[in-house]
Amino acid sequence: MPVFRLNDRLVFPPPEGADPSGLVAIGGDLRPERVMLGYSLGIFPWPHAEHEPMLWFSPDPRFVLPLDVVNIQRSLRKSIKKEPFVVRFDTRFRDVIRRCSATKRPGQQGTWITAELTSAYVQLHELGFAHSIEAYQNDVLVGGLYGVALGRAFFGESMFADADDASKIAFATLLGHLDAWGFGFVDCQVYTEHLARFGAEEWPRDDYLALLREAIAHPTKRGAWNAEMTPLEATSRFSR
């Protein structure tokens, strides 16, 4: 199957034309306009090697966490009640993405968070689209995640944890805020057991794209975010 090669034009082929691996296109740059256009179409950059052409994906099925099905497991709720971490938003974005890049993951050689990708997401953060959620213990950064907001959709990218439950509590706190702010779902991209425990589901790509089109029709909560609730307050929204 031929793969679409991007040039300087800000254009992507339809995501429905992806190959079986989800690959939609190859090449192009990571200027903010292109990355955000990709997200709006259900396409995200996923480099496989430094100094190689960029790869753009739209997998089928898509792993999605609708906020109306969030599950906070009992063991995590017990941990949250002990208040082991303070969670903050958008105070150390560069550090979070750097720590995500350095995290070793099973079955993965090296990191897909290349220097080029890091620079691109730092730009998106400075423009108010990319956000970090950080867990602190004794004022030391011990876990967190980052992602991109567009309309009422949040696109999760990566997380790290140097202390038990740090990234889980940061993520759960984010979910409570997203729910309070009127977001509809978190795009988790591809299956992980970790996110499945929160209730994430595999959706056919067509269903996901329809959900995405509805979400991005709304204004984006752009700019620096603030943690308005503690982890306990945020996760209490999912006691239902």
N, C-alpha and C positions, 0 to 999 in steps of 0.2 A: 504494500500500500504506500503510495507516495506521501511524503510528509511536507507540509507547507513550510516554506522558508521565509521568515520575516525579513523586511528591509527597513528603510527609514520611515516608511509610511506608518501612521498609527492605525493599524488594522489587524484583526485576527480572523482566521477562518471560523466557520461555525463549530462550536464544541462538539456537536453531534457527529462531526466527521473524524473524531479522534480514532486512533488505532486501538486494538484490544488492550494495550497497556494504559490507555488514556492520553497518550501523546498527541497533542494537537498541532504544535508548530515547533520550529527550531530557529535559533538565532535571535536577532533583534537586540535592543538594549534594555536597560532597567530604569529608564527615566520615569519619574512619577506618573506622568500621563499614561504611559504604556501599562505600567503595573496596575494602576487603578482601572483602566479600561479592561484589562484581563479579568480582574476580580468581578467587575460588573457583568461580565459574560460567563462567569463560572470557570475561568481559566486562571491558573496560578503558576508562577515560575518554580521550577524544581531542578536546579543544576545537579549534575551527577559527577562533575569533576571541575577543579579549578582550571581556568584558562581554556575551557572548551565552550563551544556555542551553547547559549542558554536553551533549556528545554522548557516547554510550556504544556501543562497537563489539565485535563478535565476528565477524571476517572468515572467509570460507570461499573458498579454503583458508587454513590457518593455517601460518605459517612457524615451524618447530620445529627446535631443535638437540639431538638426543639425545646424551648424553655418551658413548655407546658408538660413535659414528661421527665424533667430532671429528677434524678434519684440521688439523694445524699445517704450513703450507706450508714448503718447504725454505728459501725466502728469509727467512721470518720466523724460523725456527730459527737461521739464521746471525746475524740481528740480535740475537736473545736471547742467543746465546753471547758477544756483545761486551759484555753487561751495561751497556747504555746508561742504564737507569733502575732506580730503587728503587721497588718497588710496595708500597703500604700500603692498608689497608682502614679505612674509617669514621673517618678523622681530619679530613676537611674536606668533609663532605657538602654543606653550603650552597654552598661555593665550586664544587664539581663541578656541581651542578644549575644554578647561575648561569652557569657557563661553557658548559654544554650549551645553555642558553637563548640565549646570545649568539652561538653558532656559526651562520654563514651556510651554508645548504645549497642545492645546485643545485635549481632548479625550485620553491623554496619562498619565499614572501613572508612576512617576519616569522617568528614562532616560535609553535609550539603549546604551548610551556611557559610558560603565562601566570602572572601573579602568584598567582592563585588556586590553580593546580595546584602551583606551587612551595611554597606554604604547606602544602598537603595532604601533599606528600611529605616535607617537613621534619617534620611531625607523625608520619608513619609511621616516619621514621628515629628520632625520639625514643622511639617505642613499641617499637623494635627490629625492625621489619619491613622497612624500606627501608635500603639499604646503598650505600656508594660505594666504588669501587675506583680508586685514584689512582696515577699514574706521576709520579715526581719525577726531575729532572735537576739535580744540584748543589743539591738541597733546594728547587728551584722546581717548583711544580705545572705540568706540561706536557701532561697528558692524563688521561683517566679516563672512567668511566661510572657509572651508578647504576641500581638496579632494586629489585625487591621479592621477598622470599622467603616462600613459604607451603608448608608441608610439604616435600616433596622437589622442588618446582618453583621455578625462579628466573625472574622476569619481567623481561627487560631493557627498559629504557626509552629511554635516550639516551646518547651518548658524544661526547667532543670530543678533539681533538689539536692541540697547538701545536708539536709536534715529530714528525718522521717515526717512524712505528710506535708512538707512545706509547699510543694507545688500543688498538691491536692487542695489544701486549704486556700491557697491563692486563687486557684481556679474556681473553687466553690464560691468564694467571695465575689469573684467577677460575675458568676452566673446570677447571684442575687441582685447585683447592681444592674446587669443587663435587663433582667426581668422588671426591675423598678423603673428603668428608663424606657421601657416599651419595645425593646428588641424582641425579635421573634425566634432567633436560633443562632447557634454557633456552628459554623462550617468546620468540621474536623477533618475534612478531605479524605483520608483513607483510614481503614479500620485499625484501631488499637484496643487491646483488652482493657487498658486503663480507662479510656473514655467510654467504652461500652458499659462499664460499671456505673457511670453517671447517667446512663440512659440513651447514649448515642445509638443511632440506627442507620442501617444501610438503606439508602433510597435509590430508586432508578434515577439516572441522570435527568431525564425529562421532568420528573416530578420536582427534583431539586431546582432545576432551572426556572420552573414556574414559580416556586417559592421565592427564589432569588429576585426575579423580576418584580414581584410584589414588594419585597423588602426594600429594594433600592429606589422605589418610587417615593420614599419618605426622605425627609432631610437627614443629613448626617450629623451626629453629635461630634463635632469637630473641635479640636483644641485639646489642651491638657485636661485630663480627667482627675477627679478627686474621689477618694474613698469616703463615701458618705455614711457607711455602716460598718460596724465591726463584722468579723467573720460570723459570729453567732447571730447577729441581727440579719445579715444578708442571707444566711442559709435557713433562717426560720421562715423565709418566704416559701420554702419547699417542704413544709411540714405536712402539706396536704397529701 
